[in-house]
Amino acid sequence: MLLLLLGGVLAAVPAARAGGDFVDLAVGGARLWFVGGSGVRSLDPRTGRTLSRPQLVGAAYPVSVALLRRAAWVASVESGYVWGTLSRIDLRTGRVRVIWRRRDSSVQYVAAGAGSIWTLIGSRRGVRIARFAPTGRLLRLWRIPGAGRMAADRSGCWISTDHWLLQIDPRGGVHRIVRARLGDVATGAGAVWLPQASSVLRVDERTHATRRIRTGTLRLGGFQHDVAVDGRRLWALDEEGRTRSALVRYDLRTGRRTGRARLRGIADAVVVEPSAVWVATAAPETLVRFDPRTLRRTLLVHIL
């Protein structure tokens, strides 16, 4: 069933695709974190065994997860995206603490960077970016019209809007970086990466110099993280229909496609480690691990 986006709360974010579910991933230390329609869980990245299933307060629907300072931070929505929460899960004790929950505010994305947690909060009054300290204290709010996707790293928060890639630097300044259409945002290899219809924009984080890498048609349609980068490669999730997806590997320098692995389900999030590429799918919810060199599937976990 398609999720209804009420009151214009998600005007900048694509509606749910077939199946209606969104999933996200974060990996760090000895655990892999998965969020989706089945809730929140941490897993052993070697075996895929579930280690914990923290319960969010208020029967919230989790849509995004990030890791910072011995905690997992989960963005969630409630009541058709009208309400939502930001929750902090202590990695040692498993204790869940609600950091943000306000009427008419849905927390749609969460990212870690510059020693802070950044969230994208939608409401009838527009979209805001919030910055929280690792303790959960709210540091600042910015109104960012048209904001739809975001990422964060030590250079601050990077936001894709209807027409611009923006940066909020660690001191709080807001900068227009490059005019571009709305798309997923990824960071890595000293740059910010923004996919477009048939190319990827590479924005140097230090100089803001922009280069367009021609990839051919990109069929990105996910809600969360469609692209990821490591030192030499761009990884993208390609839609192949209502029930099939693919993980596609590109050369970062040339944009040439260097590999493709097909998946069953709607691929919605990709995370890269030195020895593994993780993909989460919705409808059905699964977690798939690939060898980044051979693209051979090395683990399949059905999220039940």
C-alpha positions as CSV (number, residue, x, y, z in Angstrom):
1,M,0.0,0.0,0.0
2,L,1.4,3.4,-0.9
3,L,2.1,5.7,2.0
4,L,0.1,8.9,1.8
5,L,2.1,12.1,2.0
6,L,-0.2,14.3,4.0
7,G,-0.3,18.1,4.1
8,G,2.6,18.6,1.7
9,V,5.0,17.4,4.4
10,L,7.1,15.5,1.9
11,A,6.7,17.8,-1.1
12,A,10.4,17.4,-2.0
13,V,10.7,13.6,-1.4
14,P,9.5,11.0,-3.8
15,A,6.4,9.0,-2.9
16,A,6.8,5.4,-1.8
17,R,7.4,2.9,-4.5
18,A,5.8,-0.5,-5.0
19,G,5.4,-2.1,-1.6
20,G,5.3,1.1,0.3
21,D,8.3,0.3,2.5
22,F,11.5,2.3,3.0
23,V,14.7,0.8,4.5
24,D,18.1,2.1,5.5
25,L,21.4,0.9,6.7
26,A,24.4,2.0,8.8
27,V,27.5,0.0,9.6
28,G,30.1,0.6,12.3
29,G,32.1,-1.3,14.8
30,A,30.9,-4.9,15.1
31,R,27.3,-4.2,14.2
32,L,25.1,-3.5,11.1
33,W,22.0,-1.5,11.8
34,F,18.8,-2.0,9.6
35,V,15.6,0.0,9.8
36,G,12.4,-0.5,7.9
37,G,8.8,-1.7,8.2
38,S,9.8,-4.5,10.5
39,G,11.4,-2.0,13.0
40,V,14.9,-1.5,14.1
41,R,17.5,-4.2,14.5
42,S,21.2,-4.6,14.9
43,L,22.9,-7.6,13.2
44,D,26.3,-9.4,13.2
45,P,27.9,-8.4,9.9
46,R,29.7,-11.7,9.6
47,T,26.7,-14.0,10.0
48,G,23.7,-11.8,9.6
49,R,22.3,-13.0,13.0
50,T,20.1,-10.5,14.8
51,L,21.7,-9.2,17.9
52,S,19.1,-6.8,19.2
53,R,15.7,-5.3,18.3
54,P,15.2,-2.0,20.1
55,Q,11.6,-0.8,20.3
56,L,11.0,2.8,19.4
57,V,8.6,4.9,21.5
58,G,5.2,5.6,20.0
59,A,5.0,2.8,17.4
60,A,7.0,5.0,15.1
61,Y,7.9,3.9,11.5
62,P,11.8,4.1,11.2
63,V,13.1,5.4,7.9
64,S,16.7,6.5,8.4
65,V,19.6,5.5,10.7
66,A,23.1,6.9,11.5
67,L,25.9,6.1,14.0
68,L,27.7,8.6,16.2
69,R,29.5,8.4,19.5
70,R,28.4,5.0,20.8
71,A,24.8,5.5,19.7
72,A,22.5,4.7,16.8
73,W,20.3,7.6,15.8
74,V,17.0,6.7,14.1
75,A,14.6,9.1,12.3
76,S,11.0,7.9,12.2
77,V,7.6,9.0,11.1
78,E,4.1,8.5,12.5
79,S,0.5,9.0,11.5
80,G,1.1,9.3,7.7
81,Y,4.2,11.5,8.1
82,V,2.4,14.1,10.3
83,W,4.4,13.3,13.4
84,G,7.8,11.7,13.9
85,T,10.7,11.2,16.2
86,L,14.5,11.3,16.5
87,S,15.6,8.5,18.8
88,R,19.0,7.8,20.3
89,I,19.8,4.1,21.0
90,D,22.7,3.5,23.4
91,L,25.0,0.9,21.8
92,R,26.1,-0.5,25.2
93,T,22.8,-0.7,27.1
94,G,20.2,-0.7,24.3
95,R,18.3,2.1,26.0
96,V,16.1,4.1,23.7
97,R,15.7,7.9,24.4
98,V,13.4,10.2,22.4
99,I,15.4,13.3,21.4
100,W,12.8,15.1,19.3
101,R,9.0,14.5,19.0
102,R,6.7,17.4,18.1
103,R,3.2,17.7,16.6
104,D,3.3,18.2,12.8
105,S,7.0,17.4,12.6
106,S,8.2,14.3,10.8
107,V,11.9,13.4,11.0
108,Q,12.7,12.0,7.6
109,Y,16.5,11.7,7.4
110,V,19.4,11.5,9.9
111,A,23.1,11.8,9.2
112,A,26.3,12.1,11.2
113,G,29.1,14.6,10.6
114,A,31.2,17.4,12.0
115,G,30.7,15.8,15.5
116,S,26.9,16.3,15.3
117,I,23.7,14.6,14.2
118,W,21.8,16.3,11.4
119,T,18.2,15.7,10.6
120,L,15.7,16.7,7.9
121,I,12.4,17.6,9.5
122,G,9.3,18.2,7.4
123,S,6.1,20.0,8.5
124,R,3.2,22.0,7.0
125,R,5.4,25.1,7.6
126,G,8.2,23.8,5.4
127,V,11.4,21.8,5.7
128,R,14.0,22.4,8.3
129,I,17.5,21.0,9.0
130,A,18.2,20.5,12.7
131,R,21.6,20.0,14.2
132,F,22.0,18.0,17.5
133,A,24.9,17.5,19.8
134,P,25.9,13.9,20.6
135,T,24.2,14.4,24.0
136,G,20.9,15.1,22.2
137,R,20.8,18.8,22.8
138,L,19.4,20.8,19.9
139,L,22.1,23.2,18.6
140,R,20.3,25.0,15.8
141,L,17.5,24.9,13.2
142,W,17.6,26.2,9.6
143,R,14.7,26.6,7.2
144,I,15.7,25.1,3.9
145,P,12.9,25.4,1.3
146,G,12.7,22.5,-1.1
147,A,15.2,20.3,0.9
148,G,14.7,16.6,0.0
149,R,17.9,14.6,0.5
150,M,20.9,15.0,2.7
151,A,24.3,13.7,3.9
152,A,26.9,14.8,6.4
153,D,30.6,14.5,7.0
154,R,33.4,16.5,8.7
155,S,32.7,19.4,6.3
156,G,29.1,19.8,7.6
157,C,25.7,18.9,6.1
158,W,25.1,18.7,2.4
159,I,21.5,19.1,1.2
160,S,19.9,18.6,-2.2
161,T,16.9,20.8,-2.9
162,D,14.7,21.2,-6.0
163,H,17.4,23.4,-7.7
164,W,20.6,23.5,-5.6
165,L,23.2,21.5,-3.7
166,L,23.6,23.4,-0.4
167,Q,26.2,23.1,2.3
168,I,25.8,24.0,6.0
169,D,29.4,24.3,7.2
170,P,30.5,23.4,10.7
171,R,30.1,27.0,11.8
172,G,26.5,27.2,10.7
173,G,26.9,29.1,7.4
174,V,24.7,28.2,4.5
175,H,26.2,28.1,1.1
176,R,24.8,27.5,-2.4
177,I,27.4,25.2,-4.0
178,V,26.0,24.3,-7.5
179,R,22.7,24.5,-9.3
180,A,21.4,20.9,-9.8
181,R,18.2,18.9,-9.7
182,L,17.1,17.0,-6.6
183,G,18.9,13.8,-6.0
184,D,20.6,11.5,-3.4
185,V,23.7,12.9,-1.8
186,A,26.8,10.9,-1.0
187,T,30.2,11.8,0.5
188,G,33.6,10.2,0.1
189,A,37.0,10.4,-1.5
190,G,37.2,14.1,-0.6
191,A,34.1,15.0,-2.5
192,V,30.3,15.3,-2.5
193,W,28.5,13.2,-5.2
194,L,25.2,14.1,-6.6
195,P,23.6,11.9,-9.3
196,Q,21.6,13.5,-12.1
197,A,19.6,12.0,-14.9
198,S,22.6,10.6,-16.9
199,S,25.6,11.8,-14.9
200,V,27.1,12.3,-11.5
201,L,28.3,15.7,-10.2
202,R,31.6,15.5,-8.2
203,V,32.0,18.5,-6.0
204,D,35.4,19.0,-4.3
205,E,34.7,19.5,-0.6
206,R,37.6,22.0,-0.1
207,T,37.4,24.1,-3.3
208,H,33.9,23.4,-4.4
209,A,35.2,22.8,-7.9
210,T,32.6,20.7,-9.8
211,R,33.1,18.0,-12.4
212,R,30.4,16.1,-14.3
213,I,31.0,12.4,-14.8
214,R,29.0,11.0,-17.6
215,T,27.5,7.6,-16.6
216,G,24.6,7.1,-19.0
217,T,21.1,6.9,-17.8
218,L,20.7,6.5,-14.0
219,R,17.4,5.0,-12.9
220,L,17.6,5.9,-9.2
221,G,14.2,5.8,-7.5
222,G,14.8,5.0,-3.9
223,F,13.8,7.0,-0.8
224,Q,17.0,6.7,1.2
225,H,20.5,6.2,-0.1
226,D,20.7,5.2,-3.8
227,V,24.5,5.9,-4.2
228,A,27.7,5.4,-2.2
229,V,31.3,5.9,-3.0
230,D,34.7,4.4,-1.9
231,G,38.1,5.5,-3.0
232,R,37.8,4.4,-6.7
233,R,34.2,3.4,-7.3
234,L,30.6,4.7,-7.4
235,W,27.9,2.3,-6.4
236,A,24.3,2.9,-7.5
237,L,21.0,1.1,-7.1
238,D,19.2,0.7,-10.4
239,E,15.4,0.1,-10.7
240,E,14.5,-2.7,-13.1
241,G,10.8,-2.8,-12.4
242,R,8.4,-3.3,-9.6
243,T,10.1,-6.4,-8.1
244,R,13.7,-6.3,-9.4
245,S,16.7,-4.0,-8.8
246,A,20.4,-4.0,-9.5
247,L,23.6,-2.9,-7.8
248,V,25.8,-1.2,-10.4
249,R,29.5,-0.3,-10.1
250,Y,31.0,2.7,-11.9
251,D,34.6,3.9,-12.2
252,L,34.8,7.2,-10.4
253,R,37.2,8.7,-12.8
254,T,35.6,7.8,-16.1
255,G,32.0,7.0,-15.2
256,R,32.3,3.7,-17.1
257,R,30.2,0.9,-15.8
258,T,32.4,-1.9,-14.5
259,G,29.9,-4.4,-13.0
260,R,26.3,-5.2,-12.2
261,A,24.6,-7.6,-9.8
262,R,20.8,-8.2,-9.9
263,L,18.6,-8.3,-6.8
264,R,15.1,-9.4,-6.0
265,G,13.0,-6.7,-4.4
266,I,13.2,-2.9,-4.3
267,A,16.8,-1.9,-3.4
268,D,16.6,1.2,-1.2
269,A,20.0,1.6,0.6
270,V,23.6,0.9,-0.1
271,V,26.6,1.1,2.2
272,V,30.2,0.4,1.3
273,E,33.0,-1.0,3.5
274,P,36.5,-1.9,2.3
275,S,35.7,-5.6,2.1
276,A,31.9,-5.5,1.6
277,V,29.0,-3.7,-0.1
278,W,25.7,-3.9,1.7
279,V,22.3,-3.5,0.1
280,A,19.0,-3.4,1.8
281,T,15.8,-4.1,-0.1
282,A,12.1,-3.6,0.7
283,A,9.2,-5.8,-0.5
284,P,10.6,-8.1,0.6
285,E,12.9,-6.8,3.3
286,T,16.3,-8.4,2.9
287,L,20.0,-7.6,3.5
288,V,22.5,-8.6,0.9
289,R,26.3,-8.5,1.2
290,F,28.5,-8.4,-2.0
291,D,32.2,-8.8,-2.6
292,P,33.2,-5.3,-3.9
293,R,35.7,-6.8,-6.3
294,T,33.8,-9.7,-7.9
295,L,30.2,-8.6,-7.1
296,R,29.6,-12.1,-5.9
297,R,26.8,-12.4,-3.2
298,T,28.4,-13.5,0.0
299,L,25.4,-13.3,2.4
300,L,21.6,-13.0,2.2
301,V,19.5,-12.3,5.2
302,H,15.7,-12.3,5.2
303,I,14.4,-9.7,7.7
304,L,11.4,-11.4,9.3
